Amino acid sequence: MNDHQQDTQISHRSDSNCHHRLDTDRALSTPITHTLSLGITTVLVVGLLIAANGYLADQKQYASDTVIESVGTELATELETVGRLARNSQQASLQSSQPRDIVSNAYSVELRSPGECTLGMAANACLVVEITRTGENTVREFAVQNRSDVRLSIDRVDQSTFGVSATKTTGVTTDAAVVPVEQDLRVGVGADVGRSGGQNITNLQQEAPIIENFTISPGFPTSNETVTFSANTTDPDGTVVNHTWYIDGTPHPNEGNTFTTTSPLPPGEHNVTLKVTDNDGLTASKRPRGENVTTSGLTGTIVDSGSGSSGDYVELELTNHWPKDVVLGGLNVDAGSGYDYIHYIEGSVDGDEDCRFFGCSPDTPDPEIKIDYTDDGSWNHPQELNGADPATLTDGERYITITSTDMIDRSDTATVRIRGLRGGGDPADTTFRVEYWVTIEGEDVAVSTIVNGGS
């Protein structure tokens, strides 16, 4: 073999080896590239999934916070609303429609006192909304402003309805401007008004019972007789279930709308109050004429009456049962359609028209009123009514002011004679109201005693 052939073989072998190495390199690069591509893609996908999950979690948390804010704000507002309504109407309640859950998580609400609120809010109470979820619960507090005399409460009626109510704890407030209401009310905050749904407010004002026509019999009671008190009682939205009469603070329950004392009331002022309760537990109280009842300690009776040439006469005997002296103030004569004037002249003739208008002979008038303060038969105080002229009764009635300032001592009896009653009346059909003054708790008080002609 020559040198040229040897070089050719060497060259050919070398080229074959070279081509063999290049083919092997290309075969190894394809799986490496594919693996790298898969790895990069996986990393990208995982990154996208992580980012998406984070985004979804953020969106879910945002949605949850938004719904909590809406529910808590609305319910807190409604609690404040019924609290304000209860101040004038004693009791108020409403039902509120809310979501069944918050972002597929169950939730609860609770009303807590300021001491139980963890945020230290400057409020009278706080509404706590809590979402129950796996891992960690979400709790939010909402301030509720309320007065100390109103008790608030909230209950879950069903999965999507809450009952909110308020009750005033210090009695009934009467307000003519408050009208009982039962209607549908939509309550919401901002754009959520439409979502809030209908809420039914009921019993905004349960009406208290009413006491009317409070009467006393006799109208001017004395210390020697029992007294009957009576009143008409009704309840606009229910029934009256209890009547309690208080006499100077002593209760007499379940006596009905009429009560008669078992014994006479002693002389003096007495606080008589009727308290009624209805089936809602609301009450009303009233006193007759809005004041105390005064029992007269001066009793009177007609001890003598008759007729004569100068008209009819009547003698009243007045006994003082007060532990103090009294002063007569006046005498009201009510003869109805009987007597029409009082005029006494010694020797005159009853029914003589000339006596009525001009007087009769003798012209010197005699007193129509005589009073014996010592009950010894001597008339201590004579009183002429109208000089020589008759004292006319208007519609059968006339008030006579007693000018004497003498006293009827305690436990003493005085006699009052009225004479010269003219016009064809009858003492048995005449009523005399004796007015006198007595000192009660440092003040002079006018008290009246009725003496009927038939007594």
C-alpha positions in Angstrom: 0.0 0.0 0.0 1.3 3.3 -1.0 1.2 6.4 1.0 -1.7 7.9 -0.8 -4.0 4.9 -0.1 -3.0 5.0 3.5 -3.9 8.6 3.9 -7.2 8.0 2.2 -8.1 5.3 4.6 -7.1 7.3 7.6 -9.1 10.2 6.4 -12.2 8.1 5.7 -12.0 6.6 9.1 -11.6 9.9 10.7 -14.7 11.3 8.9 -16.7 8.3 9.9 -15.9 8.8 13.6 -16.7 12.4 13.4 -20.1 11.8 11.9 -20.9 9.2 14.5 -20.3 11.6 17.4 -22.5 14.4 15.9 -25.5 12.0 15.4 -25.2 10.9 19.1 -25.2 14.5 20.4 -28.5 15.3 18.6 -30.3 12.3 20.0 -29.5 13.4 23.6 -30.7 17.0 23.4 -34.4 16.3 22.6 -35.4 14.7 26.0 -33.5 17.3 27.9 -35.3 20.1 26.2 -38.7 18.4 26.7 -38.0 17.9 30.4 -36.9 21.5 30.8 -40.1 22.6 29.0 -42.3 20.5 31.3 -40.6 21.8 34.4 -41.0 25.4 33.4 -44.6 24.9 32.5 -45.3 23.2 35.8 -43.7 26.0 37.7 -45.8 28.5 35.8 -49.0 26.6 36.3 -48.3 26.1 40.0 -47.6 29.8 40.3 -50.8 30.7 38.5 -52.7 28.3 40.7 -51.2 29.8 43.9 -51.9 33.3 42.7 -55.5 32.4 41.7 -56.1 30.7 45.0 -54.7 33.7 46.8 -56.9 36.0 44.7 -60.0 33.9 45.4 -59.3 33.8 49.1 -58.9 37.6 49.1 -62.1 38.0 47.2 -63.9 35.6 49.5 -62.7 37.4 52.6 -63.7 40.7 51.0 -67.2 39.4 50.3 -67.4 38.0 53.8 -66.4 41.3 55.4 -68.8 43.2 53.2 -71.8 41.0 54.2 -70.8 41.0 57.9 -70.7 44.8 57.7 -74.1 45.0 56.0 -75.8 42.5 58.4 -74.3 44.0 61.6 -74.9 47.6 60.6 -78.6 46.9 59.7 -79.4 44.9 62.8 -77.6 47.5 65.0 -79.6 50.3 63.4 -82.9 48.4 63.8 -82.1 47.8 67.5 -81.6 51.5 67.9 -84.9 52.2 66.0 -87.1 50.0 68.2 -85.3 51.4 71.3 -86.4 54.9 70.3 -89.9 53.7 69.5 -90.3 52.0 72.9 -89.6 55.3 74.7 -93.0 56.6 73.8 -94.9 53.4 73.1 -93.7 51.2 76.0 -92.9 48.2 73.7 -91.8 47.8 70.1 -90.7 44.9 67.9 -89.9 44.1 64.3 -88.7 41.2 62.1 -85.8 41.6 59.8 -84.9 39.5 56.8 -81.1 38.7 56.5 -79.0 36.2 54.6 -79.2 32.6 55.6 -75.4 32.4 55.7 -72.4 34.5 54.9 -70.4 33.3 51.9 -71.6 29.7 52.6 -70.6 29.9 56.3 -73.0 29.8 59.2 -73.1 32.9 61.4 -74.7 34.0 64.7 -75.6 37.3 66.3 -75.6 38.3 70.0 -76.3 41.5 71.9 -73.8 42.1 74.7 -73.5 44.7 77.4 -70.6 47.3 77.3 -68.6 45.3 79.8 -68.7 42.2 77.5 -67.6 44.2 74.4 -63.9 43.5 73.6 -63.4 46.6 71.5 -64.1 49.1 74.3 -66.6 51.0 72.2 -68.3 54.1 73.7 -71.8 52.5 73.4 -74.6 51.3 75.6 -74.4 47.8 74.1 -72.7 46.0 71.2 -74.0 43.6 68.6 -71.6 40.7 67.9 -71.7 39.0 64.5 -69.7 35.8 64.4 -69.0 33.6 61.3 -68.3 30.0 62.0 -65.7 28.5 59.6 -63.0 25.8 59.7 -59.8 26.9 61.2 -60.7 30.4 62.5 -64.0 32.2 63.3 -64.5 35.8 62.3 -66.0 38.1 64.9 -67.2 41.7 64.4 -68.7 44.1 66.9 -71.2 46.9 66.1 -72.0 49.8 68.5 -75.6 50.1 69.6 -76.8 53.3 71.3 -79.6 52.9 73.8 -81.1 54.5 76.9 -80.8 52.7 80.3 -84.6 52.6 80.7 -85.1 50.5 77.6 -84.3 46.8 77.4 -83.2 45.5 73.9 -83.3 42.0 72.7 -82.6 40.1 69.4 -83.6 36.5 68.6 -83.3 34.4 65.5 -86.8 33.4 64.4 -85.6 31.2 61.5 -82.5 30.8 59.3 -83.2 34.1 57.5 -85.3 36.1 60.0 -84.3 38.0 63.2 -86.8 39.3 65.7 -85.7 42.7 67.2 -87.6 44.1 70.2 -87.4 46.8 72.9 -89.3 47.2 76.2 -89.4 50.3 78.4 -88.7 49.3 82.0 -89.7 52.4 83.9 -93.5 52.7 83.2 -95.8 54.1 80.6 -95.2 57.3 78.8 -98.3 59.0 77.5 -97.8 60.9 74.3 -100.8 62.2 72.4 -98.6 62.3 69.2 -97.9 58.5 69.3 -100.5 56.5 67.4 -100.6 52.7 67.6 -99.1 51.2 64.4 -98.9 47.8 62.8 -97.5 48.0 59.3 -94.7 46.7 57.0 -91.6 48.7 57.1 -88.5 48.4 54.9 -85.3 49.0 56.7 -81.9 49.0 55.2 -78.6 50.9 54.8 -77.6 52.6 51.6 -77.8 50.3 48.5 -78.9 47.4 50.7 -82.4 48.8 51.3 -83.8 46.6 48.5 -82.0 43.5 49.8 -83.1 44.0 53.4 -86.6 42.9 52.6 -89.9 43.6 54.4 -90.0 43.9 58.2 -93.2 43.9 60.1 -93.4 46.3 63.1 -96.1 45.2 65.5 -97.3 46.6 68.8 -95.4 49.9 68.6 -97.7 51.1 71.4 -99.7 48.8 73.6 -102.4 51.0 74.9 -102.8 51.4 78.6 -106.2 51.1 80.3 -108.4 54.1 80.8 -110.1 55.4 84.0 -113.0 57.7 83.5 -115.9 59.2 85.5 -114.4 58.9 89.0 -117.2 59.5 91.5 -117.5 59.8 95.2 -120.7 59.1 97.2 -121.6 61.0 99.2 -120.0 63.9 97.3 -119.0 65.5 100.6 -118.3 62.6 103.0 -118.4 63.1 106.7 -116.6 61.1 109.4 -119.8 59.3 110.5 -120.6 57.5 107.2 -119.0 55.1 104.8 -117.9 56.3 101.4 -118.3 54.6 98.0 -115.8 55.3 95.2 -116.6 54.3 91.6 -115.0 54.7 88.2 -115.5 53.4 84.6 -112.5 51.4 83.4 -111.8 50.2 79.9 -108.8 48.9 77.9 -108.7 49.9 74.2 -106.7 46.9 73.1 -107.6 44.2 75.7 -109.3 43.8 79.1 -108.8 45.2 82.6 -107.9 42.3 84.8 -107.3 43.9 88.2 -108.6 46.9 90.2 -106.7 47.9 93.3 -108.0 50.8 95.5 -105.5 52.5 97.7 -106.8 54.4 100.8 -103.9 56.3 102.3 -101.5 53.8 100.8 -103.3 50.7 102.0 -104.2 48.4 99.0 -107.6 46.9 98.6 -107.1 44.6 95.5 -109.6 42.9 93.3 -112.5 45.1 94.4 -113.8 45.9 90.9 -114.5 49.3 89.7 -116.6 50.2 92.8 -115.3 50.2 96.3 -117.1 51.0 99.6 -115.1 51.6 102.7 -115.9 49.2 105.5 -116.0 52.0 108.1 -116.1 55.8 108.0 -112.9 57.6 107.2 -111.6 59.8 110.0 -111.8 63.6 109.5 -109.1 65.0 107.3 -107.5 64.5 103.9 -107.2 61.1 102.4 -105.3 59.9 99.4 -107.7 57.7 97.4 -106.2 56.2 94.3 -107.5 53.6 91.8 -104.9 51.5 90.0 -105.9 49.2 87.2 -103.9 46.6 85.2 -104.8 45.2 81.8 -104.0 41.9 80.2 -100.8 43.3 78.7 -99.5 44.2 82.2 -99.9 47.9 81.5 -101.3 50.1 84.3 -103.1 53.3 84.9 -103.8 55.3 88.1 -106.2 58.1 89.0 -107.4 60.1 91.9 -110.9 61.6 92.1 -110.8 65.1 90.7 -107.0 64.7 90.8 -106.7 65.6 94.5 -107.1 64.2 97.9 -110.5 63.4 99.4 -111.4 65.4 102.4 -113.7 63.8 105.0 -115.6 66.3 107.0 -115.3 66.2 110.7 -118.3 68.4 111.1 -121.5 66.4 111.0 -124.9 68.0 110.7 -128.6 67.1 111.1 -131.9 69.0 111.0 -133.3 68.9 114.6 -136.3 71.2 114.1 -138.3 72.8 111.4 -141.7 74.5 111.0 -143.7 77.3 109.6 -145.1 80.6 111.0 -146.5 83.9 110.0 -143.1 85.0 108.9 -142.2 82.0 106.8 -140.7 78.6 107.4 -137.7 77.9 109.6 -135.1 75.2 109.9 -132.6 74.4 112.7 -129.3 72.6 111.9 -127.3 71.0 114.7 -123.5 70.8 113.8 -121.1 68.7 115.8 -117.3 69.1 115.5 -115.5 65.8 115.5 -112.2 67.3 114.5 -109.4 67.3 117.1 -109.3 71.1 116.6 -111.6 74.1 116.4 -113.4 75.1 113.1 -114.8 78.4 111.8 -118.1 78.6 109.9 -117.6 80.2 106.5 -120.9 80.0 104.7 -124.3 78.3 104.2 -125.7 77.3 100.8 -129.4 76.9 100.6 -130.7 74.7 97.7 -134.5 74.6 97.7 -134.9 73.4 94.1 -138.3 74.6 92.9 -139.5 75.2 96.5 -138.5 78.4 98.3 -137.7 81.5 96.2 -136.6 84.0 98.8 -135.7 84.5 102.4 -137.1 87.4 104.4 -138.0 87.4 108.0 -140.1 90.2 109.6 -141.7 89.7 113.0 -145.5 89.6 112.5 -145.5 89.5 108.7 -147.7 87.1 106.8 -146.3 84.3 104.6 -147.3 84.7 101.0 -148.1 88.4 101.1 -146.6 89.9 97.9 -146.3 93.2 99.5 -143.9 91.7 102.0 -141.8 90.3 99.2 -141.2 93.6 97.5 -141.8 96.3 100.1 -141.5 94.6 103.4 -144.3 94.3 106.0 -145.2 96.1 109.1 -143.4 96.5 111.4 -140.6 97.9 109.1 -137.8 97.0 111.4 -136.2 93.8 109.9 -135.2 90.9 112.1 -132.2 88.5 111.4 -132.8 85.6 109.1 -129.8 83.7 110.5 -129.1 83.0 114.2 -126.3 80.9 115.6 -125.8 79.4 119.0 -122.1 78.5 119.3 -122.2 77.2 122.9 -125.3 75.0 122.5 -126.8 76.6 125.6 -129.9 78.1 124.0 -128.5 81.6 123.6 -128.2 83.0 120.1 -124.6 84.3 120.0 -124.6 85.5 116.4 -127.7 87.1 114.7 -127.2 88.0 111.1 -129.5 90.0 108.8 -129.3 89.0 105.2 -130.6 91.9 103.1 -132.0 94.6 105.4 -135.6 95.4 104.8 -135.4 93.7 101.4 -136.0 90.0 100.6 -132.9 87.8 99.9 -133.8 86.2 96.6 -133.0 82.6 95.7 -131.8 82.3 92.1 -133.2 79.1 90.6 -134.0 78.1 94.2 -130.4 78.5 95.5 -128.5 81.1 97.5 -125.2 81.2 99.2 -125.0 83.0 102.5 -121.6 84.1 103.9 -121.4 83.7 107.6 -119.9 87.0 109.0 -119.1 85.6 112.4 -115.5 84.5 113.1 -116.5 82.6 116.3 -115.3 79.0 116.4 -117.0 75.7 117.1 -114.7 74.1 119.6 -113.6 70.5 119.1 -116.2 68.0 120.4 -118.7 70.9 120.7 -122.1 71.3 119.0 -123.5 74.5 117.5 -127.0 75.3 116.3 -127.9 77.3 113.2 -131.4 78.6 112.6 -132.5 79.8 109.2 -135.9 81.5 109.2 -138.1 83.5 106.8 -138.0 80.8 104.0 -140.8 81.8 101.7 -142.4 80.7 98.5 -144.2 77.5 99.4 -141.3 75.2 99.8 -140.7 72.4 102.3 -137.7 72.0 104.6 -137.7 68.2 103.8 -137.0 69.0 100.2 -134.2 71.5 100.9 -130.5 70.8 101.0 -128.1 72.8 103.1 -124.3 72.8 102.5 -122.4 74.1 105.4 -118.9 75.4 104.5 -116.3 75.9 107.2 -112.6 76.4 107.6 -110.1 74.0 109.3 -106.4 74.1 109.6 -104.7 71.0 107.9 -100.9 70.7 108.0 -100.6 74.4 108.6 -103.0 75.6 105.9 -106.6 76.8 106.2 -108.7 74.4 104.1 -112.4 75.0 103.2 -114.4 71.8 103.9 -118.1 71.2 103.3 -120.8 69.2 105.0 -124.1 68.4 103.4 -127.2 68.4 105.5 -130.3 67.1 103.7 -133.8 68.1 104.7 -134.7 64.5 105.2 -131.9 63.8 107.6 
